[in-house]
Amino acid sequence: MKRILMAGTAMVLSTGMAAAQDYAGVLDTYSDIAEAGYADSLIAAQNLQAAVNALVSEPSAQNLQAARAAWLAARVPYQQTEVFRFGNAIVDDWEGKVNAWPLDEGLIDYVDGGYGGPTDENELAALNVVANTSFTLSGETVDASEITPALLEETLHEADGVEANVATGYHAIEFLLWGQDLNGHGAGAGDRPYTDYVQGEDCTGGNCDRRGEYLVAATDLLVSDLEWMAAQWVEGGAARTALLEDESAGIVAMLTGMGSLSYGETAGERMRLGLMLNDPEEEHSCFADNTHNDHYLNGLGVQNVYRGEYVRIDGSLVSGPSLADLVTEADADLNAEMNLRLAETMFGLSRIVNAAEAGFAYDQMLERGNAGGEMLIMGGVNGFIAQTETIERIVAALELDAIEFEGSDSLDNPSAVFE
């Protein structure tokens, strides 16, 4: 039987005993895709690092645009790796360092006057580390005269236990490259000027030297974090080793990641919630207006794992025995159903991408009363929900132990969203 719990718990499917099958080949392919995906993410982050260094050393409109393009390119492989979350503890324990959102950007740098100041929920919401060489945290004075990766990671990130205090990762870098998106539901992304990095009297926004320090430190930290995770998936790496210790549990980890990313995380927290609140601040990449691609790439990551195929950024293919092969052996019709559900989801997500790239921004889709935007977003949401229901049937067909999928109030208990 199946039941859906409240957000913060899970959707649970109870099944029979695990099937006595040899899953080693499937888990090898899964690990190979993870290894390649994180290696690609590292390569793309190193390209971003080079572009950021060029921007800070020689600020110009051209170098700012190059850094932004490198950030967008870096998202392509990384978003496909999010399917390795939820089922692999080593990824879950690490992921918040690199892809946490949403963030109170006033922690990092200057913000628009309408942003507000400290709140009961977050006293550091408008701290502005770029402008302050020291500040008080938990009653102690912090020396921030030098902005280093250690300061960001060990002191600022999730400071005071507040998740919105995001000081590291892709979205902190995104904010420093684009600035706030002040367009509301109108077209357009953030528009930070390159002069925010110019030294001397032409500096805009103040503290251009420290802003450059922060951007370099955050990017260096992203690279080192990805170096660490990529190493966990090579032969003998901790993540690969843990996955292969119990083959049945390894298959459960695969399906847990697929179902949780599809249901609670993307369909719920990243898509349906923003639509319910009609809030452009709920966009996953709200500064760069890249959310449409984020959702699409999450869907592609689920498809990669099921089909045992991943196209690397150099165009080479990583492939091997797949979950689809196991399902076909157990129930060929169920495999056909899953492939249909994946195709339907990707079609719905591609419609969002195509509309956004044609000028109908995701911000605009979220606006209250915009029937076309709601239809597009709900097409993706419904696709993810439907494929999760098929994943549940796959768990049953493979006779696996109970699986927990991440839930979301936006799907499981909508009235709670407005309480």
Secondary structure by P-SEA (a helix, b strand, c coil): ccccccccccbbbbbcccccccaaaaaaaaaaaaaaaaaaaaaaaaaaaaaaaaaaacccaaaaaaaaaaaaaaacccccccccccccaaaaaccccccccccccccccccccccccccccccccccccccccccccccccccccccccccccccccccccccccccccaaaaaaaaccccccccccccbbbccccccccccccccaaaaaaaaaaaaaaaaaaaaaaaaaacccccaaaaaaaccaaaaaaaaaaaaaaaacccccccccaaaaaaccccccccccccaaaaaaaaaaaaaaaaaaccccccccbbbbcccaaaaaaaacaaaaaaaaaaaaaaaaaaaaaaaaaaacccccccccccaaaaaaaaaaaaaaaaaaaaaaaaaaaaacccccccbbbccccccccccc
